[in-house]
Amino acid sequence: MSTNTTTMAGAQVNAAGALLALLTAHPNLPAPDVHVKLTAVPGTYEWTWGLYAALHYGLDQFEQWRAALGLDPAAIEQKHHGTTAWLIATGTHCGVPVELYGFYPHDADDER
Protein backbone atom coordinates (compact mmCIF):
# COMPACT_ATOMS: atom_id res chain seq x y z
CA MET A 1 0.00 0.00 0.00
CA SER A 2 1.36 3.42 -1.00
CA THR A 3 1.94 6.10 1.60
CA ASN A 4 2.03 8.80 -1.09
CA THR A 5 -0.85 11.08 -0.17
CA THR A 6 -0.96 12.60 -3.67
CA THR A 7 -2.68 9.43 -4.91
CA MET A 8 -5.90 10.13 -3.03
CA ALA A 9 -8.63 12.42 -4.39
CA GLY A 10 -8.74 14.31 -1.10
CA ALA A 11 -5.17 15.49 -1.69
CA GLN A 12 -6.55 17.80 -4.40
CA VAL A 13 -8.79 19.73 -2.01
CA ASN A 14 -6.29 22.53 -1.31
CA ALA A 15 -5.60 23.07 -5.02
CA ALA A 16 -9.31 23.00 -5.85
CA GLY A 17 -10.00 25.50 -3.08
CA ALA A 18 -7.21 27.74 -4.38
CA LEU A 19 -8.75 27.53 -7.85
CA LEU A 20 -12.15 28.57 -6.51
CA ALA A 21 -10.56 31.45 -4.56
CA LEU A 22 -8.58 32.53 -7.64
CA LEU A 23 -11.60 32.66 -9.94
CA THR A 24 -13.78 34.27 -7.27
CA ALA A 25 -11.20 36.99 -6.57
CA HIS A 26 -10.71 37.78 -10.27
CA PRO A 27 -14.05 37.21 -12.05
CA ASN A 28 -13.49 40.02 -14.57
CA LEU A 29 -10.14 38.80 -15.91
CA PRO A 30 -10.01 36.74 -19.12
CA ALA A 31 -10.93 33.08 -18.57
CA PRO A 32 -7.83 30.89 -18.52
CA ASP A 33 -7.54 27.24 -19.45
CA VAL A 34 -7.06 26.05 -15.87
CA HIS A 35 -6.73 22.75 -14.09
CA VAL A 36 -5.33 21.03 -11.03
CA LYS A 37 -1.88 19.58 -11.75
CA LEU A 38 0.56 17.32 -9.89
CA THR A 39 3.67 19.46 -9.35
CA ALA A 40 7.13 18.87 -7.93
CA VAL A 41 7.87 20.81 -4.75
CA PRO A 42 10.96 22.93 -5.55
CA GLY A 43 14.13 21.77 -3.83
CA THR A 44 12.64 18.46 -2.66
CA TYR A 45 11.76 15.03 -3.96
CA GLU A 46 8.12 15.56 -3.00
CA TRP A 47 5.02 16.19 -5.07
CA THR A 48 1.91 18.24 -4.40
CA TRP A 49 -1.21 19.32 -6.23
CA GLY A 50 -1.06 22.81 -7.72
CA LEU A 51 -2.71 24.90 -10.42
CA TYR A 52 -1.92 25.26 -14.11
CA ALA A 53 -3.43 28.24 -15.93
CA ALA A 54 -2.85 29.05 -19.61
CA LEU A 55 -3.89 32.01 -21.72
CA HIS A 56 -3.91 31.60 -25.49
CA TYR A 57 -5.22 34.94 -26.77
CA GLY A 58 -2.53 37.51 -26.17
CA LEU A 59 0.20 38.39 -23.75
CA ASP A 60 -1.91 41.22 -22.37
CA GLN A 61 -4.12 38.53 -20.80
CA PHE A 62 -1.04 36.79 -19.38
CA GLU A 63 0.15 40.08 -17.89
CA GLN A 64 -3.25 40.79 -16.32
CA TRP A 65 -3.15 37.43 -14.54
CA ARG A 66 0.54 37.71 -13.64
CA ALA A 67 -0.10 41.08 -11.99
CA ALA A 68 -3.28 39.88 -10.24
CA LEU A 69 -1.39 36.91 -8.77
CA GLY A 70 1.58 39.08 -7.79
CA LEU A 71 4.02 36.84 -9.67
CA ASP A 72 7.49 38.34 -10.06
CA PRO A 73 7.99 39.71 -13.60
CA ALA A 74 11.77 39.24 -13.25
CA ALA A 75 11.28 35.48 -12.86
CA ILE A 76 9.32 34.96 -16.09
CA GLU A 77 10.78 32.30 -18.38
CA GLN A 78 10.43 32.44 -22.15
CA LYS A 79 10.31 29.27 -24.28
CA HIS A 80 9.57 28.50 -27.91
CA HIS A 81 9.16 25.60 -30.28
CA GLY A 82 8.52 26.08 -33.98
CA THR A 83 5.95 28.78 -34.49
CA THR A 84 4.71 28.78 -30.90
CA ALA A 85 6.26 30.63 -27.99
CA TRP A 86 5.18 31.00 -24.40
CA LEU A 87 5.96 32.74 -21.15
CA ILE A 88 5.90 30.93 -17.80
CA ALA A 89 5.47 32.60 -14.42
CA THR A 90 5.41 30.55 -11.23
CA GLY A 91 4.50 31.26 -7.65
CA THR A 92 1.86 30.38 -5.08
CA HIS A 93 -1.77 31.29 -4.50
CA CYS A 94 -3.57 30.35 -1.29
CA GLY A 95 -0.57 28.21 -0.39
CA VAL A 96 -0.53 26.06 -3.53
CA PRO A 97 1.92 26.24 -6.46
CA VAL A 98 0.72 28.08 -9.56
CA GLU A 99 2.13 27.84 -13.09
CA LEU A 100 0.88 30.60 -15.39
CA TYR A 101 1.47 30.22 -19.14
CA GLY A 102 0.94 32.78 -21.89
CA PHE A 103 1.12 31.48 -25.46
CA TYR A 104 1.79 33.61 -28.53
CA PRO A 105 2.89 33.18 -32.16
CA HIS A 106 6.62 32.95 -32.82
CA ASP A 107 8.38 33.57 -36.12
CA ALA A 108 10.58 30.51 -36.60
CA ASP A 109 12.70 32.58 -39.04
CA ASP A 110 13.96 34.55 -36.02
CA GLU A 111 16.06 31.50 -35.13
CA ARG A 112 18.26 31.82 -38.21
N, CA, C and O atoms as CSV, one atom per row, in Angstrom:
chain,resi,resn,atom,element,x,y,z
A,1,MET,N,N,0.838,-1.177,0.000
A,1,MET,CA,C,0.000,0.000,0.000
A,1,MET,C,C,0.888,1.247,0.000
A,1,MET,O,O,1.844,1.332,0.771
A,2,SER,N,N,0.572,2.207,-0.862
A,2,SER,CA,C,1.359,3.421,-0.996
A,2,SER,C,C,1.071,4.386,0.143
A,2,SER,O,O,-0.065,4.520,0.596
A,3,THR,N,N,2.133,5.059,0.596
A,3,THR,CA,C,1.944,6.100,1.603
A,3,THR,C,C,1.950,7.485,0.961
A,3,THR,O,O,1.892,8.496,1.660
A,4,ASN,N,N,2.020,7.529,-0.364
A,4,ASN,CA,C,2.035,8.796,-1.093
A,4,ASN,C,C,0.635,9.402,-1.056
A,4,ASN,O,O,-0.287,8.879,-1.683
A,5,THR,N,N,0.477,10.486,-0.334
A,5,THR,CA,C,-0.848,11.080,-0.166
A,5,THR,C,C,-1.346,11.774,-1.418
A,5,THR,O,O,-2.515,12.156,-1.468
A,6,THR,N,N,-0.507,11.957,-2.439
A,6,THR,CA,C,-0.964,12.600,-3.668
A,6,THR,C,C,-1.818,11.661,-4.505
A,6,THR,O,O,-2.410,12.093,-5.494
A,7,THR,N,N,-1.899,10.382,-4.133
A,7,THR,CA,C,-2.678,9.426,-4.913
A,7,THR,C,C,-4.154,9.394,-4.522
A,7,THR,O,O,-4.949,8.706,-5.161
A,8,MET,N,N,-4.517,10.122,-3.492
A,8,MET,CA,C,-5.898,10.130,-3.025
A,8,MET,C,C,-6.605,11.400,-3.509
A,8,MET,O,O,-6.006,12.475,-3.536
A,9,ALA,N,N,-7.863,11.275,-3.883
A,9,ALA,CA,C,-8.627,12.423,-4.389
A,9,ALA,C,C,-8.653,13.575,-3.396
A,9,ALA,O,O,-8.632,14.739,-3.795
A,10,GLY,N,N,-8.697,13.266,-2.121
A,10,GLY,CA,C,-8.743,14.308,-1.103
A,10,GLY,C,C,-7.509,15.195,-1.082
A,10,GLY,O,O,-7.551,16.310,-0.560
A,11,ALA,N,N,-6.404,14.704,-1.649
A,11,ALA,CA,C,-5.175,15.494,-1.690
A,11,ALA,C,C,-5.315,16.697,-2.623
A,11,ALA,O,O,-4.494,17.614,-2.580
A,12,GLN,N,N,-6.344,16.698,-3.462
A,12,GLN,CA,C,-6.549,17.802,-4.400
A,12,GLN,C,C,-7.409,18.928,-3.813
A,12,GLN,O,O,-7.627,19.945,-4.471
A,13,VAL,N,N,-7.887,18.757,-2.610
A,13,VAL,CA,C,-8.794,19.734,-2.011
A,13,VAL,C,C,-8.162,21.115,-1.908
A,13,VAL,O,O,-8.811,22.103,-2.254
A,14,ASN,N,N,-6.921,21.219,-1.445
A,14,ASN,CA,C,-6.289,22.534,-1.313
A,14,ASN,C,C,-6.153,23.227,-2.661
A,14,ASN,O,O,-6.419,24.423,-2.777
A,15,ALA,N,N,-5.739,22.481,-3.677
A,15,ALA,CA,C,-5.595,23.072,-5.017
A,15,ALA,C,C,-6.961,23.476,-5.574
A,15,ALA,O,O,-7.085,24.535,-6.189
A,16,ALA,N,N,-7.971,22.657,-5.371
A,16,ALA,CA,C,-9.311,22.997,-5.852
A,16,ALA,C,C,-9.848,24.226,-5.122
A,16,ALA,O,O,-10.493,25.078,-5.733
A,17,GLY,N,N,-9.587,24.320,-3.836
A,17,GLY,CA,C,-10.001,25.499,-3.081
A,17,GLY,C,C,-9.267,26.750,-3.549
A,17,GLY,O,O,-9.857,27.828,-3.624
A,18,ALA,N,N,-7.983,26.609,-3.862
A,18,ALA,CA,C,-7.210,27.745,-4.379
A,18,ALA,C,C,-7.747,28.176,-5.735
A,18,ALA,O,O,-7.787,29.369,-6.039
A,19,LEU,N,N,-8.161,27.207,-6.554
A,19,LEU,CA,C,-8.751,27.528,-7.854
A,19,LEU,C,C,-10.044,28.315,-7.668
A,19,LEU,O,O,-10.257,29.328,-8.334
A,20,LEU,N,N,-10.892,27.861,-6.780
A,20,LEU,CA,C,-12.146,28.572,-6.512
A,20,LEU,C,C,-11.865,29.987,-6.001
A,20,LEU,O,O,-12.513,30.941,-6.432
A,21,ALA,N,N,-10.908,30.126,-5.090
A,21,ALA,CA,C,-10.558,31.445,-4.557
A,21,ALA,C,C,-9.994,32.342,-5.657
A,21,ALA,O,O,-10.296,33.535,-5.703
A,22,LEU,N,N,-9.187,31.778,-6.530
A,22,LEU,CA,C,-8.580,32.528,-7.637
A,22,LEU,C,C,-9.643,33.078,-8.570
A,22,LEU,O,O,-9.625,34.264,-8.897
A,23,LEU,N,N,-10.562,32.236,-9.000
A,23,LEU,CA,C,-11.600,32.662,-9.942
A,23,LEU,C,C,-12.618,33.593,-9.282
A,23,LEU,O,O,-13.169,34.477,-9.938
A,24,THR,N,N,-12.866,33.395,-7.996
A,24,THR,CA,C,-13.785,34.266,-7.265
A,24,THR,C,C,-13.173,35.659,-7.074
A,24,THR,O,O,-13.871,36.667,-7.181
A,25,ALA,N,N,-11.881,35.707,-6.794
A,25,ALA,CA,C,-11.203,36.986,-6.568
A,25,ALA,C,C,-11.021,37.790,-7.851
A,25,ALA,O,O,-10.907,39.015,-7.804
A,26,HIS,N,N,-10.992,37.108,-9.000
A,26,HIS,CA,C,-10.708,37.784,-10.270
A,26,HIS,C,C,-11.740,37.426,-11.345
A,26,HIS,O,O,-11.359,36.946,-12.413
A,27,PRO,N,N,-13.024,37.645,-11.092
A,27,PRO,CA,C,-14.052,37.214,-12.045
A,27,PRO,C,C,-14.060,38.009,-13.350
A,27,PRO,O,O,-14.627,37.547,-14.341
A,28,ASN,N,N,-13.450,39.183,-13.373
A,28,ASN,CA,C,-13.491,40.015,-14.574
A,28,ASN,C,C,-12.245,39.899,-15.442
A,28,ASN,O,O,-12.132,40.588,-16.456
A,29,LEU,N,N,-11.316,39.044,-15.060
A,29,LEU,CA,C,-10.143,38.800,-15.906
A,29,LEU,C,C,-10.503,37.782,-16.983
A,29,LEU,O,O,-11.480,37.049,-16.830
A,30,PRO,N,N,-9.733,37.721,-18.069
A,30,PRO,CA,C,-10.007,36.741,-19.119
A,30,PRO,C,C,-9.972,35.308,-18.556
A,30,PRO,O,O,-9.158,34.994,-17.688
A,31,ALA,N,N,-10.849,34.467,-19.055
A,31,ALA,CA,C,-10.929,33.084,-18.571
A,31,ALA,C,C,-9.725,32.278,-19.052
A,31,ALA,O,O,-9.501,32.160,-20.257
A,32,PRO,N,N,-8.952,31.725,-18.122
A,32,PRO,CA,C,-7.827,30.892,-18.521
A,32,PRO,C,C,-8.258,29.443,-18.704
A,32,PRO,O,O,-9.298,29.018,-18.202
A,33,ASP,N,N,-7.437,28.698,-19.431
A,33,ASP,CA,C,-7.537,27.237,-19.449
A,33,ASP,C,C,-6.858,26.824,-18.146
A,33,ASP,O,O,-5.647,26.989,-18.005
A,34,VAL,N,N,-7.615,26.292,-17.197
A,34,VAL,CA,C,-7.064,26.052,-15.868
A,34,VAL,C,C,-7.407,24.653,-15.384
A,34,VAL,O,O,-8.502,24.146,-15.625
A,35,HIS,N,N,-6.454,24.042,-14.700
A,35,HIS,CA,C,-6.731,22.747,-14.086
A,35,HIS,C,C,-5.782,22.473,-12.928
A,35,HIS,O,O,-4.760,23.140,-12.765
A,36,VAL,N,N,-6.143,21.483,-12.137
A,36,VAL,CA,C,-5.326,21.026,-11.026
A,36,VAL,C,C,-4.257,20.107,-11.606
A,36,VAL,O,O,-4.547,19.243,-12.433
A,37,LYS,N,N,-3.003,20.306,-11.155
A,37,LYS,CA,C,-1.878,19.580,-11.750
A,37,LYS,C,C,-0.935,19.082,-10.659
A,37,LYS,O,O,-0.653,19.804,-9.703
A,38,LEU,N,N,-0.450,17.857,-10.799
A,38,LEU,CA,C,0.557,17.319,-9.888
A,38,LEU,C,C,1.881,18.017,-10.193
A,38,LEU,O,O,2.334,18.017,-11.337
A,39,THR,N,N,2.497,18.606,-9.178
A,39,THR,CA,C,3.666,19.462,-9.354
A,39,THR,C,C,4.758,19.079,-8.361
A,39,THR,O,O,4.480,18.756,-7.207
A,40,ALA,N,N,6.001,19.120,-8.826
A,40,ALA,CA,C,7.134,18.872,-7.933
A,40,ALA,C,C,7.305,20.057,-6.985
A,40,ALA,O,O,7.177,21.211,-7.395
A,41,VAL,N,N,7.592,19.769,-5.734
A,41,VAL,CA,C,7.872,20.812,-4.751
A,41,VAL,C,C,9.331,21.219,-4.950
A,41,VAL,O,O,10.227,20.387,-4.807
A,42,PRO,N,N,9.582,22.498,-5.279
A,42,PRO,CA,C,10.958,22.931,-5.553
A,42,PRO,C,C,11.925,22.590,-4.420
A,42,PRO,O,O,11.625,22.795,-3.244
A,43,GLY,N,N,13.080,22.070,-4.795
A,43,GLY,CA,C,14.128,21.766,-3.834
A,43,GLY,C,C,13.917,20.499,-3.024
A,43,GLY,O,O,14.659,20.236,-2.077
A,44,THR,N,N,12.901,19.705,-3.391
A,44,THR,CA,C,12.639,18.459,-2.661
A,44,THR,C,C,12.376,17.337,-3.663
A,44,THR,O,O,12.360,17.552,-4.875
A,45,TYR,N,N,12.175,16.168,-3.139
A,45,TYR,CA,C,11.760,15.026,-3.959
A,45,TYR,C,C,10.282,14.716,-3.729
A,45,TYR,O,O,9.838,13.585,-3.931
A,46,GLU,N,N,9.529,15.725,-3.308
A,46,GLU,CA,C,8.116,15.560,-2.995
A,46,GLU,C,C,7.244,16.154,-4.095
A,46,GLU,O,O,7.687,16.976,-4.897
A,47,TRP,N,N,5.998,15.711,-4.104
A,47,TRP,CA,C,5.017,16.193,-5.073
A,47,TRP,C,C,3.811,16.731,-4.335
A,47,TRP,O,O,3.503,16.303,-3.223
A,48,THR,N,N,3.129,17.679,-4.968
A,48,THR,CA,C,1.909,18.237,-4.398
A,48,THR,C,C,0.984,18.634,-5.547
A,48,THR,O,O,1.409,18.725,-6.698
A,49,TRP,N,N,-0.265,18.865,-5.221
A,49,TRP,CA,C,-1.212,19.323,-6.234
A,49,TRP,C,C,-1.179,20.839,-6.293
A,49,TRP,O,O,-1.234,21.514,-5.265
A,50,GLY,N,N,-1.091,21.368,-7.504
A,50,GLY,CA,C,-1.063,22.809,-7.719
A,50,GLY,C,C,-1.998,23.178,-8.857
A,50,GLY,O,O,-2.831,22.377,-9.279
A,51,LEU,N,N,-1.849,24.406,-9.349
A,51,LEU,CA,C,-2.708,24.902,-10.422
A,51,LEU,C,C,-1.892,25.219,-11.669
A,51,LEU,O,O,-0.775,25.729,-11.585
A,52,TYR,N,N,-2.458,24.913,-12.808
A,52,TYR,CA,C,-1.918,25.263,-14.114
A,52,TYR,C,C,-2.954,26.167,-14.768
A,52,TYR,O,O,-4.128,25.807,-14.855
A,53,ALA,N,N,-2.529,27.336,-15.227
A,53,ALA,CA,C,-3.429,28.245,-15.931
A,53,ALA,C,C,-2.728,28.719,-17.194
A,53,ALA,O,O,-1.572,29.141,-17.146
A,54,ALA,N,N,-3.427,28.651,-18.328
A,54,ALA,CA,C,-2.849,29.055,-19.606
A,54,ALA,C,C,-3.779,30.026,-20.314
A,54,ALA,O,O,-5.001,29.882,-20.296
A,55,LEU,N,N,-3.161,31.013,-20.934
A,55,LEU,CA,C,-3.889,32.009,-21.719
A,55,LEU,C,C,-3.365,31.953,-23.142
A,55,LEU,O,O,-2.157,31.999,-23.373
A,56,HIS,N,N,-4.287,31.851,-24.098
A,56,HIS,CA,C,-3.913,31.601,-25.494
A,56,HIS,C,C,-4.220,32.771,-26.426
A,56,HIS,O,O,-3.982,32.675,-27.630
A,57,TYR,N,N,-4.741,33.868,-25.890
A,57,TYR,CA,C,-5.220,34.936,-26.773
A,57,TYR,C,C,-4.558,36.277,-26.507
A,57,TYR,O,O,-5.228,37.309,-26.482
A,58,GLY,N,N,-3.264,36.266,-26.311
A,58,GLY,CA,C,-2.530,37.515,-26.172
A,58,GLY,C,C,-1.786,37.638,-24.862
A,58,GLY,O,O,-2.263,37.212,-23.810
A,59,LEU,N,N,-0.615,38.225,-24.945
A,59,LEU,CA,C,0.197,38.389,-23.748
A,59,LEU,C,C,-0.365,39.434,-22.796
A,59,LEU,O,O,0.014,39.473,-21.625
A,60,ASP,N,N,-1.264,40.281,-23.286
A,60,ASP,CA,C,-1.914,41.219,-22.370
A,60,ASP,C,C,-2.738,40.461,-21.334
A,60,ASP,O,O,-2.806,40.869,-20.175
A,61,GLN,N,N,-3.367,39.354,-21.749
A,61,GLN,CA,C,-4.123,38.527,-20.802
A,61,GLN,C,C,-3.185,37.881,-19.791
A,61,GLN,O,O,-3.482,37.844,-18.597
A,62,PHE,N,N,-2.054,37.374,-20.267
A,62,PHE,CA,C,-1.043,36.788,-19.376
A,62,PHE,C,C,-0.607,37.821,-18.336
A,62,PHE,O,O,-0.528,37.517,-17.146
A,63,GLU,N,N,-0.329,39.031,-18.789
A,63,GLU,CA,C,0.149,40.078,-17.893
A,63,GLU,C,C,-0.915,40.464,-16.868
A,63,GLU,O,O,-0.587,40.732,-15.713
A,64,GLN,N,N,-2.180,40.495,-17.274
A,64,GLN,CA,C,-3.250,40.793,-16.319
A,64,GLN,C,C,-3.257,39.769,-15.191
A,64,GLN,O,O,-3.348,40.135,-14.020
A,65,TRP,N,N,-3.160,38.489,-15.538
A,65,TRP,CA,C,-3.154,37.430,-14.535
A,65,TRP,C,C,-1.877,37.438,-13.713
A,65,TRP,O,O,-1.922,37.237,-12.499
A,66,ARG,N,N,-0.727,37.670,-14.363
A,66,ARG,CA,C,0.538,37.708,-13.639
A,66,ARG,C,C,0.497,38.791,-12.559
A,66,ARG,O,O,0.898,38.565,-11.417
A,67,ALA,N,N,0.004,39.972,-12.947
A,67,ALA,CA,C,-0.096,41.081,-11.988
A,67,ALA,C,C,-1.102,40.763,-10.881
A,67,ALA,O,O,-0.834,41.029,-9.710
A,68,ALA,N,N,-2.247,40.199,-11.240
A,68,ALA,CA,C,-3.278,39.880,-10.244
A,68,ALA,C,C,-2.767,38.867,-9.223
A,68,ALA,O,O,-3.126,38.935,-8.048
A,69,LEU,N,N,-1.933,37.930,-9.667
A,69,LEU,CA,C,-1.389,36.912,-8.771
A,69,LEU,C,C,-0.142,37.392,-8.038
A,69,LEU,O,O,0.346,36.721,-7.130
A,70,GLY,N,N,0.372,38.559,-8.435
A,70,GLY,CA,C,1.577,39.076,-7.788
A,70,GLY,C,C,2.823,38.270,-8.107
A,70,GLY,O,O,3.751,38.215,-7.300
A,71,LEU,N,N,2.855,37.640,-9.286
A,71,LEU,CA,C,4.017,36.842,-9.670
A,71,LEU,C,C,5.123,37.766,-10.169
A,71,LEU,O,O,4.858,38.713,-10.911
A,72,ASP,N,N,6.335,37.496,-9.771
A,72,ASP,CA,C,7.488,38.344,-10.058
A,72,ASP,C,C,7.780,38.409,-11.557
A,72,ASP,O,O,8.066,37.379,-12.168
A,73,PRO,N,N,7.714,39.604,-12.163
A,73,PRO,CA,C,7.992,39.708,-13.597
A,73,PRO,C,C,9.444,39.386,-13.947
A,73,PRO,O,O,9.733,38.996,-15.078
A,74,ALA,N,N,10.356,39.543,-12.994
A,74,ALA,CA,C,11.765,39.243,-13.252
A,74,ALA,C,C,12.020,37.742,-13.352
A,74,ALA,O,O,13.054,37.325,-13.873
A,75,ALA,N,N,11.097,36.935,-12.864
A,75,ALA,CA,C,11.278,35.483,-12.860
A,75,ALA,C,C,10.560,34.793,-14.014
A,75,ALA,O,O,10.480,33.565,-14.042
A,76,ILE,N,N,10.040,35.558,-14.958
A,76,ILE,CA,C,9.324,34.963,-16.091
A,76,ILE,C,C,10.313,34.267,-17.018
A,76,ILE,O,O,11.352,34.826,-17.369
A,77,GLU,N,N,9.981,33.051,-17.405
A,77,GLU,CA,C,10.778,32.298,-18.376
A,77,GLU,C,C,10.122,32.400,-19.744
A,77,GLU,O,O,8.898,32.466,-19.853
A,78,GLN,N,N,10.938,32.413,-20.781
A,78,GLN,CA,C,10.431,32.437,-22.152
A,78,GLN,C,C,10.909,31.179,-22.853
A,78,GLN,O,O,12.085,30.825,-22.774
A,79,LYS,N,N,9.996,30.501,-23.540
A,79,LYS,CA,C,10.308,29.270,-24.277
A,79,LYS,C,C,9.684,29.364,-25.661
A,79,LYS,O,O,8.768,30.156,-25.885
A,80,HIS,N,N,10.180,28.559,-26.584
A,80,HIS,CA,C,9.567,28.501,-27.912
A,80,HIS,C,C,9.880,27.171,-28.568
A,80,HIS,O,O,10.875,26.513,-28.265
A,81,HIS,N,N,9.001,26.806,-29.470
A,81,HIS,CA,C,9.163,25.598,-30.277
A,81,HIS,C,C,8.428,25.835,-31.587
A,81,HIS,O,O,7.211,26.020,-31.593
A,82,GLY,N,N,9.153,25.831,-32.686
A,82,GLY,CA,C,8.520,26.076,-33.978
A,82,GLY,C,C,7.903,27.457,-34.030
A,82,GLY,O,O,8.566,28.462,-33.775
A,83,THR,N,N,6.633,27.493,-34.360
A,83,THR,CA,C,5.949,28.782,-34.492
A,83,THR,C,C,5.158,29.170,-33.242
A,83,THR,O,O,4.354,30.102,-33.277
A,84,THR,N,N,5.384,28.460,-32.149
A,84,THR,CA,C,4.708,28.781,-30.896
A,84,THR,C,C,5.737,29.175,-29.849
A,84,THR,O,O,6.788,28.547,-29.726
A,85,ALA,N,N,5.423,30.213,-29.104
A,85,ALA,CA,C,6.264,30.635,-27.990
A,85,ALA,C,C,5.365,30.834,-26.779
A,85,ALA,O,O,4.154,31.010,-26.911
A,86,TRP,N,N,5.970,30.805,-25.599
A,86,TRP,CA,C,5.178,30.995,-24.401
A,86,TRP,C,C,6.030,31.562,-23.276
A,86,TRP,O,O,7.249,31.390,-23.241
A,87,LEU,N,N,5.360,32.237,-22.369
A,87,LEU,CA,C,5.965,32.737,-21.148
A,87,LEU,C,C,5.447,31.886,-20.000
A,87,LEU,O,O,4.311,31.413,-20.033
A,88,ILE,N,N,6.282,31.692,-18.984
A,88,ILE,CA,C,5.899,30.930,-17.799
A,88,ILE,C,C,6.238,31.752,-16.565
A,88,ILE,O,O,7.375,32.190,-16.392
A,89,ALA,N,N,5.258,31.954,-15.724
A,89,ALA,CA,C,5.468,32.603,-14.419
A,89,ALA,C,C,5.000,31.622,-13.352
A,89,ALA,O,O,3.945,31.005,-13.495
A,90,THR,N,N,5.769,31.478,-12.300
A,90,THR,CA,C,5.405,30.547,-11.231
A,90,THR,C,C,5.369,31.276,-9.895
A,90,THR,O,O,6.007,32.312,-9.707
A,91,GLY,N,N,4.617,30.715,-8.993
A,91,GLY,CA,C,4.504,31.265,-7.646
A,91,GLY,C,C,3.515,30.444,-6.853
A,91,GLY,O,O,3.332,29.257,-7.120
A,92,THR,N,N,2.874,31.068,-5.878
A,92,THR,CA,C,1.861,30.379,-5.084
A,92,THR,C,C,0.625,31.259,-4.961
A,92,THR,O,O,0.702,32.485,-5.040
A,93,HIS,N,N,-0.505,30.612,-4.768
A,93,HIS,CA,C,-1.770,31.288,-4.504
A,93,HIS,C,C,-2.506,30.443,-3.474
A,93,HIS,O,O,-2.720,29.248,-3.678
A,94,CYS,N,N,-2.886,31.061,-2.385
A,94,CYS,CA,C,-3.567,30.348,-1.290
A,94,CYS,C,C,-2.753,29.135,-0.838
A,94,CYS,O,O,-3.314,28.104,-0.464
A,95,GLY,N,N,-1.441,29.268,-0.875
A,95,GLY,CA,C,-0.575,28.206,-0.389
A,95,GLY,C,C,-0.308,27.060,-1.343
A,95,GLY,O,O,0.361,26.099,-0.963
A,96,VAL,N,N,-0.807,27.126,-2.569
A,96,VAL,CA,C,-0.532,26.059,-3.527
A,96,VAL,C,C,0.273,26.616,-4.705
A,96,VAL,O,O,0.125,27.787,-5.056
A,97,PRO,N,N,1.124,25.787,-5.317
A,97,PRO,CA,C,1.918,26.241,-6.457
A,97,PRO,C,C,1.037,26.594,-7.648
A,97,PRO,O,O,0.029,25.937,-7.909
A,98,VAL,N,N,1.434,27.645,-8.368
A,98,VAL,CA,C,0.716,28.084,-9.564
A,98,VAL,C,C,1.726,28.207,-10.696
A,98,VAL,O,O,2.798,28.787,-10.527
A,99,GLU,N,N,1.368,27.651,-11.857
A,99,GLU,CA,C,2.129,27.836,-13.087
A,99,GLU,C,C,1.223,28.586,-14.051
A,99,GLU,O,O,0.152,28.097,-14.410
A,100,LEU,N,N,1.652,29.773,-14.471
A,100,LEU,CA,C,0.882,30.596,-15.390
A,100,LEU,C,C,1.610,30.636,-16.726
A,100,LEU,O,O,2.785,30.998,-16.793
A,101,TYR,N,N,0.900,30.260,-17.795
A,101,TYR,CA,C,1.470,30.224,-19.143
A,101,TYR,C,C,0.739,31.221,-20.028
A,101,TYR,O,O,-0.480,31.375,-19.943
A,102,GLY,N,N,1.501,31.892,-20.877
A,102,GLY,CA,C,0.936,32.778,-21.886
A,102,GLY,C,C,1.512,32.408,-23.238
A,102,GLY,O,O,2.713,32.560,-23.462
A,103,PHE,N,N,0.675,31.927,-24.139
A,103,PHE,CA,C,1.118,31.475,-25.464
A,103,PHE,C,C,0.942,32.574,-26.495
A,103,PHE,O,O,-0.004,33.358,-26.427
A,104,TYR,N,N,1.869,32.624,-27.459
A,104,TYR,CA,C,1.786,33.612,-28.530
A,104,TYR,C,C,2.529,33.085,-29.754
A,104,TYR,O,O,3.377,32.201,-29.631
A,105,PRO,N,N,2.216,33.622,-30.937
A,105,PRO,CA,C,2.892,33.177,-32.164
A,105,PRO,C,C,4.367,33.570,-32.150
A,105,PRO,O,O,4.746,34.608,-31.607
A,106,HIS,N,N,5.177,32.728,-32.752
A,106,HIS,CA,C,6.624,32.951,-32.815
A,106,HIS,C,C,7.075,32.752,-34.256
A,106,HIS,O,O,6.717,31.761,-34.893
A,107,ASP,N,N,7.854,33.688,-34.764
A,107,ASP,CA,C,8.378,33.573,-36.124
A,107,ASP,C,C,9.606,32.669,-36.082
A,107,ASP,O,O,10.653,33.069,-35.571
A,108,ALA,N,N,9.487,31.465,-36.610
A,108,ALA,CA,C,10.578,30.509,-36.604
A,108,ALA,C,C,11.790,31.043,-37.373
A,108,ALA,O,O,12.911,30.592,-37.134
A,109,ASP,N,N,11.588,31.990,-38.289
A,109,ASP,CA,C,12.697,32.579,-39.035
A,109,ASP,C,C,13.610,33.389,-38.129
A,109,ASP,O,O,14.757,33.644,-38.494
A,110,ASP,N,N,13.135,33.801,-36.959
A,110,ASP,CA,C,13.961,34.549,-36.023
A,110,ASP,C,C,15.110,33.716,-35.496
A,110,ASP,O,O,16.070,34.269,-34.958
A,111,GLU,N,N,15.041,32.407,-35.635
A,111,GLU,CA,C,16.065,31.497,-35.127
A,111,GLU,C,C,17.283,31.452,-36.022
A,111,GLU,O,O,18.340,30.978,-35.605
A,112,ARG,N,N,17.155,31.937,-37.244
A,112,ARG,CA,C,18.261,31.824,-38.207
A,112,ARG,C,C,19.239,32.929,-38.049
A,112,ARG,O,O,20.229,32.986,-38.778
